[in-house]
Amino acid sequence: MSNIEPDPSEQLCGEDEPAQGLEIIDPREVPLGGPRAMQVRRTLPARGRTMIGPWCFVDHYGPDDVSETGGMNVPPHPHTGLQTVSWLFTGRIDHEDSAGHKATVTPGSINLMTAGRGISHTEYSTADTTVLHGAQLWLALPDASRDTDPGFEAYTPEPLSGEDWDLRVFLGEFAGQRSPVHSFHPVLGAELVVDATEHTVEVEFDLNEDFEHGVLLDEGKTLIQVDPDDGGPRCVLKTAQLAHIATGARTVRFRVPQGEQVILLILGGTPFGEQITMWWNFVGRSHDEIVAYRDAWQSAIDADDAPTVEDADPHGRFPSVVVDSHDDGALPAPTLPNVRLKPRP
């Protein structure tokens, strides 16, 4: 997904952010698109918490009636220095990118696109989608890997089932399950579905103590407690909130009250350890890099309909712009702020 806010703010991520125990991040509503703007609930980056491991961007949307919102309608747009993770609960989205990949995102399957040094792509709800509901997440690439070749992977994890719950691990390793999808930094991504319709359900999982974790609740409420046997911190997590669990935690327990059916996304990774500058759809390390990415994208979309590497961008960062059956023009980059983008000390 693109960040298509018309006036995106500077977002500086990765600085030392000490936290103790359990922290709750409230979402903020962000409109994406035109007159029938699709609303998303954004929890990362947030004031005081910009990353969880390599996760630097968390958007959560729906369930939306596509006839009212217009659904996903994102023309060609660029990315650099990151991986995008698409995860759906309901609906379908067609993906096409400038590296030649075409795929349909479906519920229960991860679609991971590696932007690396640069890629452009499109995302549109399929014609048969009536309700759209899911999450779009970004992983920052470490400095040693951020100019890697663009790529794409899709994977449908088999669920691990317990009494009244199902777990799907789509990135990394958790609860004895492992995803084969490649990441460039130690990471975790999983979906937990709990059905407490008939009675209260408790489920507990071991955590990697080297990881910090995030838990995003889709709808409803659940009690979350860290290291319950040691009397660790706990709180009630509510619709669209994101809980941050600091490194050192050994277990997490979820208690879902009777009458609730909830979906939780469990994210994690070792602390990123690098500062990044994130603006619009670009992840870089400095103001000058962001300016160069923006200029390269504008050069690409201002070239002929089928630009070559030479005439679109002499560095080959955006050698082609995706044009699919929707025949929409590419998204122009917003105007940069009047001040330099500076990493926080």
Kinemage of the C-alpha trace (Angstrom):
@kinemage 1
@onewidth
@group {chain A} dominant
@subgroup {mainchain}
@vectorlist {calphas} color= white
{ca met a 1} P 0.000 0.000 0.000
{ca ser a 2} L 1.081 3.546 -0.617
{ca asn a 3} L 1.073 6.292 1.950
{ca ile a 4} L -0.962 8.673 -0.205
{ca glu a 5} L -1.477 11.434 2.318
{ca pro a 6} L -1.237 14.719 0.345
{ca asp a 7} L 1.061 16.308 2.951
{ca pro a 8} L 2.998 13.542 4.695
{ca ser a 9} L 4.927 14.481 7.789
{ca glu a 10} L 8.557 13.712 8.375
{ca gln a 11} L 8.899 10.436 10.283
{ca leu a 12} L 12.241 9.697 11.930
{ca cys a 13} L 12.590 6.209 13.261
{ca gly a 14} L 14.918 3.866 15.076
{ca glu a 15} L 16.285 6.062 17.840
{ca asp a 16} L 16.733 4.589 21.303
{ca glu a 17} L 13.242 4.263 22.756
{ca pro a 18} L 13.363 2.735 26.239
{ca ala a 19} L 10.176 1.145 27.479
{ca gln a 20} L 9.246 -0.929 30.480
{ca gly a 21} L 6.838 -3.831 30.375
{ca leu a 22} L 3.676 -3.098 28.463
{ca glu a 23} L 2.709 0.036 26.528
{ca ile a 24} L -0.555 0.723 24.670
{ca ile a 25} L -0.584 2.739 21.431
{ca asp a 26} L -3.889 4.229 20.293
{ca pro a 27} L -4.579 4.393 16.549
{ca arg a 28} L -5.096 7.557 14.568
{ca glu a 29} L -7.452 7.786 11.592
{ca val a 30} L -5.754 8.533 8.265
{ca pro a 31} L -7.686 8.990 4.990
{ca leu a 32} L -6.207 7.396 1.876
{ca gly a 33} L -7.393 8.431 -1.544
{ca gly a 34} L -9.794 10.926 -3.056
{ca pro a 35} L -13.401 11.959 -2.384
{ca arg a 36} L -14.391 8.500 -1.128
{ca ala a 37} L -11.217 8.158 0.891
{ca met a 38} L -10.544 4.784 2.435
{ca gln a 39} L -9.867 5.243 6.145
{ca val a 40} L -7.051 3.365 7.858
{ca arg a 41} L -6.112 3.158 11.522
{ca arg a 42} L -2.377 3.798 11.933
{ca thr a 43} L -0.471 2.744 15.061
{ca leu a 44} L 3.100 2.851 13.760
{ca pro a 45} L 4.883 5.172 13.609
{ca ala a 46} L 3.447 6.849 16.715
{ca arg a 47} L 4.597 9.597 19.010
{ca gly a 48} L 7.133 8.001 21.335
{ca arg a 49} L 7.150 4.647 19.539
{ca thr a 50} L 8.292 4.591 15.938
{ca met a 51} L 9.430 0.980 15.492
{ca ile a 52} L 8.935 -2.492 16.924
{ca gly a 53} L 11.926 -4.509 15.796
{ca pro a 54} L 12.116 -3.785 12.041
{ca trp a 55} L 8.368 -3.033 11.823
{ca cys a 56} L 8.123 0.667 10.978
{ca phe a 57} L 4.579 1.074 9.635
{ca val a 58} L 1.272 -0.524 10.698
{ca asp a 59} L -1.997 0.330 8.952
{ca his a 60} L -5.207 -1.542 9.815
{ca tyr a 61} L -8.429 -1.103 7.849
{ca gly a 62} L -12.008 -2.354 7.573
{ca pro a 63} L -14.248 -4.142 7.534
{ca asp a 64} L -15.258 -1.702 4.788
{ca asp a 65} L -18.186 -1.899 2.396
{ca val a 66} L -16.372 -1.432 -0.901
{ca ser a 67} L -19.498 0.016 -2.536
{ca glu a 68} L -19.246 2.928 -0.094
{ca thr a 69} L -15.486 3.369 0.346
{ca gly a 70} L -14.263 2.441 -3.117
{ca gly a 71} L -11.982 -0.175 -1.565
{ca met a 72} L -8.297 -0.374 -2.364
{ca asn a 73} L -7.523 1.854 -5.311
{ca val a 74} L -3.816 2.662 -5.360
{ca pro a 75} L -2.208 3.513 -8.732
{ca pro a 76} L 1.516 3.076 -9.482
{ca his a 77} L 3.661 4.363 -6.629
{ca pro a 78} L 7.261 3.778 -5.478
{ca his a 79} L 9.038 2.281 -2.471
{ca thr a 80} L 12.671 2.105 -1.370
{ca gly a 81} L 14.538 0.510 1.537
{ca leu a 82} L 11.698 -1.620 2.896
{ca gln a 83} L 9.541 -4.719 2.568
{ca thr a 84} L 5.747 -4.451 2.398
{ca val a 85} L 3.596 -7.100 4.085
{ca ser a 86} L -0.027 -7.484 2.971
{ca trp a 87} L -2.325 -9.570 5.216
{ca leu a 88} L -6.074 -9.799 4.644
{ca phe a 89} L -8.940 -10.977 6.850
{ca thr a 90} L -11.634 -10.455 4.183
{ca gly a 91} L -11.580 -9.548 0.488
{ca arg a 92} L -9.001 -9.797 -2.285
{ca ile a 93} L -6.454 -7.370 -3.746
{ca asp a 94} L -4.619 -7.558 -7.078
{ca his a 95} L -0.913 -6.681 -6.927
{ca glu a 96} L 1.366 -5.848 -9.862
{ca asp a 97} L 4.907 -4.494 -9.662
{ca ser a 98} L 7.692 -3.199 -11.862
{ca ala a 99} L 9.811 -6.298 -11.228
{ca gly a 100} L 7.264 -8.338 -13.179
{ca his a 101} L 5.292 -9.899 -10.330
{ca lys a 102} L 1.510 -10.275 -10.463
{ca ala a 103} L -0.483 -11.812 -7.624
{ca thr a 104} L -3.834 -11.719 -5.866
{ca val a 105} L -3.680 -11.221 -2.111
{ca thr a 106} L -6.181 -13.505 -0.349
{ca pro a 107} L -7.115 -13.981 3.327
{ca gly a 108} L -4.698 -16.161 5.267
{ca ser a 109} L -1.778 -15.665 2.867
{ca ile a 110} L 1.152 -13.283 3.165
{ca asn a 111} L 2.271 -11.275 0.166
{ca leu a 112} L 5.693 -9.782 0.850
{ca met a 113} L 7.254 -7.352 -1.595
{ca thr a 114} L 10.901 -6.371 -1.225
{ca ala a 115} L 11.457 -2.861 -2.525
{ca gly a 116} L 15.207 -2.883 -2.001
{ca arg a 117} L 16.849 -0.179 -4.096
{ca gly a 118} L 13.519 0.705 -5.704
{ca ile a 119} L 10.239 -0.678 -7.028
{ca ser a 120} L 6.839 0.589 -8.123
{ca his a 121} L 3.560 -1.276 -7.781
{ca thr a 122} L -0.235 -1.079 -7.862
{ca glu a 123} L -2.940 -2.403 -5.533
{ca tyr a 124} L -6.625 -2.677 -6.432
{ca ser a 125} L -9.518 -4.497 -4.820
{ca thr a 126} L -10.770 -7.278 -7.076
{ca ala a 127} L -14.125 -6.865 -8.795
{ca asp a 128} L -15.674 -9.605 -6.654
{ca thr a 129} L -14.628 -7.995 -3.330
{ca thr a 130} L -17.579 -6.566 -1.405
{ca val a 131} L -15.948 -6.217 2.027
{ca leu a 132} L -12.279 -5.304 2.510
{ca his a 133} L -10.576 -5.900 5.857
{ca gly a 134} L -6.917 -6.361 6.662
{ca ala a 135} L -3.549 -4.857 7.505
{ca gln a 136} L -0.660 -3.351 5.592
{ca leu a 137} L 2.722 -3.365 7.314
{ca trp a 138} L 6.258 -2.292 6.439
{ca leu a 139} L 9.600 -3.732 7.484
{ca ala a 140} L 12.648 -1.462 7.311
{ca leu a 141} L 15.638 -3.019 5.596
{ca pro a 142} L 18.965 -2.852 7.465
{ca asp a 143} L 21.692 -0.739 5.931
{ca ala a 144} L 23.595 -3.737 4.572
{ca ser a 145} L 20.531 -4.955 2.615
{ca arg a 146} L 18.556 -1.868 1.683
{ca asp a 147} L 19.886 -1.688 -1.896
{ca thr a 148} L 19.094 -5.329 -2.607
{ca asp a 149} L 17.249 -6.398 -5.747
{ca pro a 150} L 13.451 -6.022 -5.716
{ca gly a 151} L 11.539 -9.221 -5.060
{ca phe a 152} L 8.227 -10.815 -4.153
{ca glu a 153} L 7.074 -13.861 -2.153
{ca ala a 154} L 3.682 -15.363 -1.300
{ca tyr a 155} L 3.012 -18.007 1.345
{ca thr a 156} L -0.052 -19.597 2.959
{ca pro a 157} L 0.806 -20.926 6.434
{ca glu a 158} L -0.910 -23.999 7.825
{ca pro a 159} L -2.764 -23.125 11.032
{ca leu a 160} L -1.721 -24.424 14.415
{ca ser a 161} L -4.966 -25.104 16.271
{ca gly a 162} L -5.729 -25.268 19.963
{ca glu a 163} L -8.952 -25.280 21.913
{ca asp a 164} L -10.947 -22.343 20.488
{ca trp a 165} L -7.953 -20.728 18.729
{ca asp a 166} L -5.945 -20.882 15.494
{ca leu a 167} L -2.457 -19.492 14.892
{ca arg a 168} L -0.855 -18.760 11.521
{ca val a 169} L 2.830 -17.806 11.464
{ca phe a 170} L 3.549 -15.876 8.276
{ca leu a 171} L 7.031 -14.519 9.145
{ca gly a 172} L 9.769 -15.878 11.385
{ca glu a 173} L 9.245 -18.545 14.030
{ca phe a 174} L 6.686 -18.782 16.847
{ca ala a 175} L 5.027 -21.553 18.875
{ca gly a 176} L 7.044 -24.192 17.039
{ca gln a 177} L 5.878 -22.949 13.622
{ca arg a 178} L 8.256 -21.470 11.057
{ca ser a 179} L 7.668 -19.461 7.883
{ca pro a 180} L 9.995 -19.908 4.882
{ca val a 181} L 9.471 -16.292 3.748
{ca his a 182} L 12.759 -14.405 3.651
{ca ser a 183} L 13.410 -11.371 5.814
{ca phe a 184} L 16.613 -9.385 6.306
{ca his a 185} L 16.358 -8.873 10.087
{ca pro a 186} L 15.171 -11.233 12.865
{ca val a 187} L 11.401 -10.829 12.760
{ca leu a 188} L 8.044 -12.336 13.730
{ca gly a 189} L 4.604 -12.025 12.160
{ca ala a 190} L 1.604 -14.176 13.116
{ca glu a 191} L -2.197 -14.082 13.202
{ca leu a 192} L -4.057 -15.439 16.233
{ca val a 193} L -7.823 -16.002 15.980
{ca val a 194} L -9.665 -16.722 19.237
{ca asp a 195} L -13.321 -17.796 19.431
{ca ala a 196} L -14.708 -17.109 22.896
{ca thr a 197} L -18.333 -17.128 21.767
{ca glu a 198} L -19.380 -19.769 24.287
{ca his a 199} L -16.910 -19.267 27.128
{ca thr a 200} L -13.874 -17.259 28.194
{ca val a 201} L -10.686 -18.457 26.495
{ca glu a 202} L -7.123 -18.182 27.785
{ca val a 203} L -4.113 -18.933 25.611
{ca glu a 204} L -0.443 -18.478 26.465
{ca phe a 205} L 2.693 -18.476 24.315
{ca asp a 206} L 6.418 -18.385 24.962
{ca leu a 207} L 8.233 -15.322 23.646
{ca asn a 208} L 11.750 -14.818 22.315
{ca glu a 209} L 13.379 -12.762 25.083
{ca asp a 210} L 15.663 -11.027 22.562
{ca phe a 211} L 12.640 -9.666 20.685
{ca glu a 212} L 10.408 -6.739 21.393
{ca his a 213} L 6.824 -7.517 20.407
{ca gly a 214} L 3.706 -5.764 19.228
{ca val a 215} L 0.133 -7.073 19.453
{ca leu a 216} L -2.524 -5.442 17.265
{ca leu a 217} L -6.165 -6.174 18.135
{ca asp a 218} L -8.545 -6.072 15.193
{ca glu a 219} L -11.916 -5.708 16.974
{ca gly a 220} L -13.351 -6.361 20.432
{ca lys a 221} L -11.285 -6.589 23.592
{ca thr a 222} L -8.872 -8.941 25.311
{ca leu a 223} L -6.788 -8.955 28.468
{ca ile a 224} L -3.086 -9.205 27.720
{ca gln a 225} L -0.522 -10.049 30.403
{ca val a 226} L 3.250 -10.368 30.174
{ca asp a 227} L 5.003 -13.042 32.310
{ca pro a 228} L 1.815 -13.837 34.255
{ca asp a 229} L 3.522 -16.365 36.558
{ca asp a 230} L 5.742 -13.546 37.820
{ca gly a 231} L 2.908 -11.049 38.199
{ca gly a 232} L 3.957 -9.109 35.106
{ca pro a 233} L 2.119 -6.083 33.693
{ca arg a 234} L -1.317 -6.508 32.174
{ca cys a 235} L -3.980 -4.382 30.538
{ca val a 236} L -7.152 -4.578 28.477
{ca leu a 237} L -6.431 -4.204 24.781
{ca lys a 238} L -9.302 -2.666 22.788
{ca thr a 239} L -10.276 -2.368 19.136
{ca ala a 240} L -7.412 -1.230 16.861
{ca gln a 241} L -4.958 -0.653 19.711
{ca leu a 242} L -1.363 -1.873 19.509
{ca ala a 243} L 0.407 -3.216 22.597
{ca his a 244} L 4.191 -2.967 22.792
{ca ile a 245} L 6.034 -5.574 24.867
{ca ala a 246} L 9.631 -4.727 25.729
{ca thr a 247} L 12.547 -7.121 25.301
{ca gly a 248} L 13.128 -9.609 28.104
{ca ala a 249} L 9.551 -10.878 28.287
{ca arg a 250} L 9.315 -14.665 28.413
{ca thr a 251} L 5.596 -15.356 27.966
{ca val a 252} L 2.391 -13.609 26.970
{ca arg a 253} L -1.143 -14.611 27.964
{ca phe a 254} L -4.342 -13.557 26.235
{ca arg a 255} L -7.682 -13.789 28.043
{ca val a 256} L -10.653 -13.245 25.753
{ca pro a 257} L -13.992 -12.765 27.556
{ca gln a 258} L -17.063 -14.813 26.735
{ca gly a 259} L -18.980 -13.485 23.771
{ca glu a 260} L -15.928 -12.168 21.879
{ca gln a 261} L -14.358 -13.408 18.661
{ca val a 262} L -11.039 -11.655 18.120
{ca ile a 263} L -8.182 -11.477 15.656
{ca leu a 264} L -4.745 -10.489 16.934
{ca leu a 265} L -1.636 -9.789 14.874
{ca ile a 266} L 1.523 -10.660 16.801
{ca leu a 267} L 4.582 -8.806 15.511
{ca gly a 268} L 8.143 -8.764 16.758
{ca gly a 269} L 11.848 -8.633 16.142
{ca thr a 270} L 15.141 -7.735 17.724
{ca pro a 271} L 15.552 -3.961 18.221
{ca phe a 272} L 16.507 -2.484 14.857
{ca gly a 273} L 19.590 -0.655 16.112
{ca glu a 274} L 19.719 1.845 13.227
{ca gln a 275} L 18.161 5.234 12.605
{ca ile a 276} L 16.077 5.580 9.482
{ca thr a 277} L 14.407 8.528 7.824
{ca met a 278} L 10.949 7.651 6.484
{ca trp a 279} L 8.979 10.051 4.309
{ca trp a 280} L 6.042 9.234 2.043
{ca asn a 281} L 6.856 5.761 0.615
{ca phe a 282} L 10.607 5.984 1.001
{ca val a 283} L 12.888 4.660 3.723
{ca gly a 284} L 16.397 6.096 3.688
{ca arg a 285} L 19.107 7.322 6.011
{ca ser a 286} L 19.264 11.051 5.276
{ca his a 287} L 17.471 14.058 3.841
{ca asp a 288} L 19.623 13.952 0.730
{ca glu a 289} L 18.738 10.332 0.049
{ca ile a 290} L 15.031 11.070 0.306
{ca val a 291} L 15.413 13.995 -2.099
{ca ala a 292} L 17.242 11.721 -4.560
{ca tyr a 293} L 14.522 9.049 -4.326
{ca arg a 294} L 11.815 11.621 -4.924
{ca asp a 295} L 13.637 13.103 -7.902
{ca ala a 296} L 14.206 9.642 -9.391
{ca trp a 297} L 10.515 8.814 -9.105
{ca gln a 298} L 9.426 12.086 -10.657
{ca ser a 299} L 11.870 11.540 -13.518
{ca ala a 300} L 10.431 8.074 -14.107
{ca ile a 301} L 6.788 9.153 -14.248
{ca asp a 302} L 7.572 12.231 -16.347
{ca ala a 303} L 9.286 10.093 -19.015
{ca asp a 304} L 7.558 8.317 -21.912
{ca asp a 305} L 4.833 5.725 -21.328
{ca ala a 306} L 7.411 2.940 -21.394
{ca pro a 307} L 10.553 4.539 -19.977
{ca thr a 308} L 13.903 2.805 -20.217
{ca val a 309} L 16.488 2.799 -17.465
{ca glu a 310} L 18.440 5.460 -19.334
{ca asp a 311} L 15.667 7.976 -19.904
{ca ala a 312} L 13.698 7.387 -16.710
{ca asp a 313} L 16.449 7.298 -14.137
{ca pro a 314} L 20.180 7.157 -14.887
{ca his a 315} L 20.718 5.106 -11.725
{ca gly a 316} L 18.021 2.563 -12.596
{ca arg a 317} L 16.163 3.009 -9.317
{ca phe a 318} L 12.723 3.066 -10.949
{ca pro a 319} L 13.317 1.584 -14.413
{ca ser a 320} L 9.619 1.083 -15.128
{ca val a 321} L 6.253 2.319 -13.956
{ca val a 322} L 3.472 -0.222 -13.613
{ca val a 323} L 0.512 0.413 -15.901
{ca asp a 324} L -2.226 -2.195 -15.605
{ca ser a 325} L -5.788 -2.616 -16.839
{ca his a 326} L -7.011 0.238 -14.605
{ca asp a 327} L -4.928 2.636 -16.720
{ca asp a 328} L -4.459 5.113 -13.884
{ca gly a 329} L -1.624 7.575 -13.954
{ca ala a 330} L 1.197 7.146 -11.489
{ca leu a 331} L 1.050 8.940 -8.143
{ca pro a 332} L 3.267 12.023 -8.118
{ca ala a 333} L 5.407 12.500 -5.040
{ca pro a 334} L 4.196 15.135 -2.567
{ca thr a 335} L 6.185 18.308 -2.030
{ca leu a 336} L 8.983 17.931 0.470
{ca pro a 337} L 8.816 19.985 3.683
{ca asn a 338} L 10.596 23.336 3.750
{ca val a 339} L 13.070 22.075 6.337
{ca arg a 340} L 15.685 19.376 6.054
{ca leu a 341} L 14.728 15.935 7.283
{ca lys a 342} L 17.047 15.386 10.220
{ca pro a 343} L 17.493 12.273 12.334
{ca arg a 344} L 16.711 12.783 15.978
{ca pro a 345} L 19.856 12.788 18.175
